[in-house]
Amino acid sequence: MTLPPYGLEKIRLGNLIARFSIGSFQLCLCMGTPCTIENPYSSRIWDLPSLVETHRMNDVEFGYTDLCVDGEKWRKRTGILAASVPLDLMIRHCSSKGGCCD
């Protein structure tokens, strides 16, 4: 499958932003500064080797939240990688029944 030029540019830019975000997260982690990375739960960013390795570091946690619990019109599951930030304050899960959000 060949992508059109705008698709290739979108991927290049997304990878550039991901590398910058991961590098910033790692710098904050080294400095003891609380930080998070947030992205859709299904995003491929969570599979990037540098982020997988970062997730294995001490004081780093991963969780997800469902934004419908906070008023979004659909579930919109969002992943959060955090360092020195209590995730329990950010994590809320939808207990939908029959496909209908709370």
Long-range contacts (C-beta under 8 A, 24 or more apart in sequence): 18-45, 18-48, 18-51, 19-50, 22-48, 22-50, 22-51, 22-54, 25-54, 25-81, 25-83, 26-54, 28-83, 29-54, 29-57, 29-59, 29-60, 29-83, 29-84, 32-84, 33-84, 34-82, 34-83, 34-84, 34-85, 35-82, 35-83, 35-84, 35-85, 36-80, 36-81, 36-82, 36-83, 36-85, 36-90, 37-80, 37-81, 38-78, 38-79, 38-80, 38-81, 39-78, 39-79, 40-76, 40-77, 40-78, 40-79, 41-77, 41-78, 41-79, 42-77, 43-79, 46-79, 51-81, 54-81, 55-81, 57-83, 59-83, 59-84, 61-87, 63-87, 63-90, 63-91, 64-91, 64-93, 65-90, 65-91, 65-92, 65-93, 66-92, 66-93, 66-94, 66-101, 68-94, 68-96, 68-101, 68-102, 69-93, 69-94, 69-101, 69-102, 74-101, 75-101
